[in-house]
Amino acid sequence: MALDERAFFSEKPETRPGKYQCPKCRRTNDYSIRWVRRAKKDRLPPGADEQDRAKFAKLRDHLLRLDDDVVCKTCGKKFEIPSHHSLMFLDQLEGLPKDEELDAEIAEASAKPEAPAEEKPPLPARFTRPSRGWRG
């Protein structure tokens, strides 16, 4: 009989911040979201067969989101967290930039003076004359 998937992992609860926008009031806030970190065990559990060995070889460490809903900090309405972020592999997370680094990079880029815009030719007189109404 095949082993349960949880026999291959050690689980540890974790809380991570997330930025979500409330669909009701359209305000973006930071929320603390509960996750379970599943780390692959260093060896197979006893009683594993060939099918379990093949499955164990393919497994990776990942985070599994526990919270599906959050309550908006502004309007108090409960809304659902987008479901495409309910499982994240840890090896994919390590390559991503941190939020603080992104904010610093954006601030640095916005502090640089922009190149002066090209001067546009003036509009013809027919577009700059005051309107005399619909009668012409």
Backbone torsions as a table, in degrees:
resi	resn	phi	psi	omega
1	MET	NA	136.8	-177.6
2	ALA	-70.5	146.9	179.5
3	LEU	-78.8	155.0	175.3
4	ASP	-69.8	148.2	-177.9
5	GLU	-60.2	-34.0	-178.1
6	ARG	-67.0	-16.9	178.0
7	ALA	-70.4	-19.3	-178.6
8	PHE	-89.3	-11.4	-174.1
9	PHE	-122.1	152.8	166.1
10	SER	-104.9	130.6	-174.3
11	GLU	-105.1	142.6	179.6
12	LYS	-143.6	126.5	178.9
13	PRO	-70.5	150.0	-175.7
14	GLU	-151.7	148.0	175.2
15	THR	-118.8	129.6	-179.2
16	ARG	-128.8	146.6	177.9
17	PRO	-77.9	152.2	176.4
18	GLY	-148.7	143.1	177.8
19	LYS	-101.2	122.9	179.1
20	TYR	-134.4	150.8	179.7
21	GLN	-104.3	130.6	177.8
22	CYS	-71.6	128.4	179.7
23	PRO	-71.8	-18.1	-178.5
24	LYS	-81.8	-55.9	-175.5
25	CYS	-101.1	-6.1	176.8
26	ARG	65.0	22.0	178.4
27	ARG	-97.8	140.3	179.4
28	THR	-99.7	130.6	179.1
29	ASN	-136.1	164.7	174.3
30	ASP	-92.1	135.7	179.5
31	TYR	-129.4	147.2	174.7
32	SER	-94.0	123.1	-174.6
33	ILE	-111.6	136.9	178.9
34	ARG	-85.4	133.9	178.4
35	TRP	-131.8	163.2	170.0
36	VAL	-117.7	122.8	177.0
37	ARG	-88.7	119.8	177.9
38	ARG	-107.3	111.1	178.9
39	ALA	-102.9	132.3	-178.8
40	LYS	-66.3	133.9	178.8
41	LYS	-69.3	156.6	-176.0
42	ASP	-75.1	-17.8	177.7
43	ARG	-145.5	162.7	179.9
44	LEU	-67.3	144.7	174.6
45	PRO	-71.0	157.0	179.7
46	PRO	-64.8	146.9	178.4
47	GLY	88.7	14.4	-179.5
48	ALA	-83.2	140.6	177.1
49	ASP	-103.1	-171.6	-176.7
50	GLU	-63.0	-37.7	179.3
51	GLN	-64.8	-40.2	177.9
52	ASP	-66.7	-36.5	177.7
53	ARG	-63.1	-42.0	179.7
54	ALA	-66.1	-40.2	179.2
55	LYS	-66.5	-41.2	-178.3
56	PHE	-63.5	-35.4	-179.0
57	ALA	-66.6	-28.3	-176.9
58	LYS	-90.4	-12.7	-174.2
59	LEU	-70.6	149.3	177.2
60	ARG	-133.9	156.6	175.4
61	ASP	-65.9	142.1	-179.2
62	HIS	-154.8	166.9	173.8
63	LEU	-109.8	137.1	178.0
64	LEU	-120.3	121.4	-176.0
65	ARG	-76.7	132.9	178.6
66	LEU	-93.9	-36.9	-178.0
67	ASP	-81.3	130.9	175.3
68	ASP	-104.5	-26.6	-177.3
69	ASP	-126.9	152.4	171.2
70	VAL	-134.0	158.6	177.9
71	VAL	-102.2	127.7	-178.1
72	CYS	-61.1	134.1	-179.9
73	LYS	-75.3	-18.9	-177.4
74	THR	-93.0	-56.2	-174.2
75	CYS	-101.1	-11.5	176.7
76	GLY	82.0	4.9	179.5
77	LYS	-83.3	145.2	177.7
78	LYS	-87.4	133.0	177.4
79	PHE	-137.9	157.6	-175.5
80	GLU	-85.2	138.6	175.3
81	ILE	-76.5	138.5	178.7
82	PRO	-55.0	133.4	-171.0
83	SER	-79.6	-10.2	-178.8
84	HIS	-74.5	-0.2	176.9
85	HIS	-116.8	30.8	-175.6
86	SER	-86.1	-17.1	177.8
87	LEU	-137.0	126.3	179.3
88	MET	-132.3	131.2	176.9
89	PHE	-80.7	137.5	-175.6
90	LEU	-67.6	-32.4	179.7
91	ASP	-69.3	-24.3	175.1
92	GLN	-78.2	-32.9	179.9
93	LEU	-67.9	-34.5	-174.4
94	GLU	-65.4	-28.3	-179.8
95	GLY	-83.5	-13.9	-177.3
96	LEU	-78.5	146.3	176.5
97	PRO	-72.2	151.5	178.2
98	LYS	-77.2	153.6	-179.4
99	ASP	-59.9	-39.8	-179.2
100	GLU	-64.7	-39.8	179.0
101	GLU	-65.4	-40.6	178.6
102	LEU	-63.8	-44.5	179.3
103	ASP	-61.0	-42.3	179.4
104	ALA	-65.6	-39.6	179.8
105	GLU	-66.6	-39.5	178.3
106	ILE	-66.2	-43.5	179.0
107	ALA	-62.5	-40.5	179.3
108	GLU	-65.8	-41.3	-179.4
109	ALA	-68.5	-35.4	-178.6
110	SER	-77.6	-18.0	179.9
111	ALA	-78.2	-20.1	-179.8
112	LYS	-72.3	138.5	177.6
113	PRO	-69.7	139.3	179.9
114	GLU	-81.5	156.9	177.9
115	ALA	-66.8	142.1	-179.4
116	PRO	-63.2	141.7	-179.0
117	ALA	-74.3	151.1	178.7
118	GLU	-67.3	146.2	176.1
119	GLU	-78.7	130.7	-179.6
120	LYS	-92.0	147.9	178.4
121	PRO	-66.3	151.0	-178.5
122	PRO	-66.6	152.6	179.3
123	LEU	-72.9	148.5	175.6
124	PRO	-62.2	157.9	-175.6
125	ALA	-60.5	-32.3	-178.2
126	ARG	-63.4	-22.1	179.2
127	PHE	-93.6	-14.6	-177.0
128	THR	-105.6	-7.6	177.8
129	ARG	-68.2	144.2	176.7
130	PRO	-67.0	146.1	-179.3
131	SER	-74.1	144.1	178.0
132	ARG	-108.3	16.6	178.9
133	GLY	93.1	-173.3	-174.7
134	TRP	-82.1	-13.9	-178.5
135	ARG	-78.7	-20.6	170.4
136	GLY	101.5	NA	NA
